[in-house]
Amino acid sequence: MLTVAGIAIHVPLATSTEARERGLSGRDGLGADEGMLFVFPEDGVYRFWMKDMRFSIDIIWLSDSGEVLHIEHSLAPSTYPNSYGPTTSARYVLEVPAGFAVFHNLHIGDRVTL
């Protein structure tokens, strides 16, 4: 579990290469307090796409300290094969339901408690 904008989010961790490649693909949706946290072994420029996704999501890139570095809002499955991400390094990537970042007034520089 982690805390975003004061909201507890239940997140499975995608720590292996296989889990990060699979992500949320194949699922039918997320609850309002659900997401997935992609954990990378080192800082890097990680780009994401919507391959095999069935629903829209917000994607949030985080530093190793949990600072919000970049947000992509309401990415739809139809955006595949486009890929998204910052040009700066991140350590974590958080996927949450579409509209989460706007609804909770999340901005670059905010902190996520990991």
Summary of the structure (lengths in Angstrom):
residues: 114
radius of gyration: 12.6
end to end distance: 7.6
largest distance: 33.2
contacts: 332
relative contact order: 0.28
helix: 11%
strand: 43%
